[in-house]
Amino acid sequence: MSEFTHFDDKGNAYMVDVSGKEITRRKAIAQGKVSVSRDVLDAILGKKIRKGDVFTVAQVAGIMGAKHTSDLVPMCHPLSLTNAKISFSINEEACVITTLCTAVTDGKTGVEMEALTGVSVALLTIYDMCKAIDKHMVISDIHLVEKSGGKSGDFIF
């Protein structure tokens, strides 16, 4: 099992020094879900949410979240993303919206946190835009689906 990398021998938190690492292409995909009521799903699909088109706004919010990850997560390195994408799939029968965030960079450290933040912000935006109809929505199953690049190699959930 690996050791935590963000603490020194005295237990003090610090940002990991990546200055000696090679620049490589790094990609991460994260996923999460929001379960909604039939009324919420119908309103989203019918574009009847008063705050606007839920999927368009959530896409923009998720991309912004991915771009601002280092402002929110203290030990994350600021990264220059070369791509950030949010996509949605809908299970109409179960009233579940699955959201994916893909983040890509050419850098010295991975983009897993950016993908996870992007998907989280997109899901929170869906909740925010729909809460006037029903506050019983449940955000769940946020996790890293896959990542590539870097010293630790590829990962698939």
N, C-alpha and C positions, 0 to 999 in steps of 0.2 A: 504494500500500500504506500502511495506517495505521501510525502510530508507536505504540510501547508507551506506555501512559498511567500506569504505576505507578512511574516512575523520574523523578527530577528531572535537571537538566542536569549534575549531578555523579555520576549513577549510583546515587544513594540511593533506596531503595524508600520509597514512601509510599502512603497511601490517597487515592484521587482525591476531590476536594472536589465533592460533588454538591448543595451547598446552594442553588445558583442555578437548579437544574433544576426543571421543572414536574412535578407529580405526575400520573402517567398510569397507566392499567391496563396491567399487564405480565404476560405469560404465556409460559412456556417448557415445551417437552416434550423430554425426553431418553429415549434408548433404549439398552439393552444386552442381551447374551445370555449365557447359560451353557449350555454343552454338557455333558451328563451321560451316564452309562452307562444301559443299559436297567434295571439293578437299582435305580439311584437313582430314575429316573423312576417305575418301578413302586411303589417305596416311598413316594414323594411322593404319587402319585395314590391309592394305597391307604391313605394316612394311617397309615403304619407307621413313621414316623420317631420315634424315642424322645423327641426334644426337643420334639415337638409338631407342630401343623399348620404346615407349612413356609410356605405362601402367606400365612396370617394373620400369622404372626410376621414374615415378610419385608415385608409391607405396613406393619406398625407401625414396623418398623426403618427402612424407607425414608422414611416420613413424618418420623420423628424425625431422621434424617440431614438431610433438607431443612431442617428447622427449626433445626438447629444448624450450618449451613454456615459461618457467620461465625466460629464457634469453632474450625473446622478449617482454613479457608483464610484466611491472614493478612490479605490486602487486601480481603476481601469485607466489604461493609457489612452490619450486622445488619438484617434485613428482617422486617417483620410480614407473614407470609404470610396471605392470605385463603383459600387453598385449596392443599392438597397431596394428590395422589392417586397411588397405585401400582396398576398393573394388570399382568396376566400373560397371555400366550398361549403355547400349547404346540404344538410340532410333534412329535407322538408318533413319527412315522416316523424323524425325524432325531435325536430325543432332545435337543431344544433348547428352552429356556424363554426367551422374549423378555419383557423387563420394560420397562414405560414408567413414567416419572414426569412428572406434570404439576404445575407450581408456578405460582401466581398471586399477585399483590400489586397494590396501588395505591400506587405509590411513585415515587421519583426515580431509581432504578437498576433494572436488569433482574434476572430471576430464573433466568438460565441456569445459574449455578453451583449454585443450590438444586436444580434439576431433575437436573443431572448428579450431584450428591452423593447425592440421593435414590435414583436408579437404582443407583448404585455400592454404597450401603449395603444395598439390597435384595438385590442379587446376592451380595454378601459374606455376607449372612445365609443365603441358600440354601446357599452353599458350607459355611459353618460348621455348619449343621444336618445336612448330608449327608456330611460328610467321613469319618465313621466307616464308611460303606459303601464309599466310593471317593474317593480323593484326586486322581483324574485329571480332575476337572472343569476346564473351561476357560472363564474369563470373557473376553468379547471384545466388540468393536464398540460400545463406549460412545461415544455421540455426541449432539450436539444435533440434534433432528429439526426443530423449528421454534420460532420465538419471535415475539412481537408486542409492540408498544408501544415507546415511547421514540423518541429522536431518530434512531437509525440505521434505524428502520423494521422491516418484517417480514423474516423469514428462513425459508426452507424448504430443507431438506437435499436 
